[in-house]
């Protein structure tokens, strides 16, 4: 359904953002891009705001999908995952 991004906030707390697949590959209407690369700086997330509102984000991910930063989120059988029904990103940084 999408990517689950876990990150540390400025208050040293773990937070989670859900980025649905529907945000990608929409041309100029895309809310998200994914960029593959390698090195000690990967993975990271950049969020772009325009006039104080969420505009789009970029996920910079490790090109090695078997690396430690990748995983598969579990889902309870038969339960739809509404966590990916989002319009923007959380504001908790």
LINUR-V663027 format. One line per field, one symbol per residue. phi: phi as a letter, one per 40 degrees, with the letter a starting at -180 (. if undefined). psi: psi as a letter, one per 20 degrees, with the letter a starting at -180 (. if undefined). burial: 1 if it has 24 or more other C-alpha atoms within 12 Angstrom, else 0. A space follows every 10 residues. Layout:
# LINUR-V663027
phi: ???
psi: ???
burial: ???
This chain:
# LINUR-V663027
phi: .ibbbbaccc cfbcbbbbbc dcccfbgccc cabbbcaahc cccabbbbbb fgbdbabbcb bccccccccb abccbccgbc cccccbbacc ccb
psi: hapooprpri jkqprpqpoq hiiqljcijp iqqppqarri iqrrppppqp kjqpgrrpoo qpinijrhiq rppqpppioq nihjmqhaqq jn.
burial: 0011110000 0000001111 0010000000 1111000000 0011101000 0000011111 1100000000 0000000000 0000000010 000
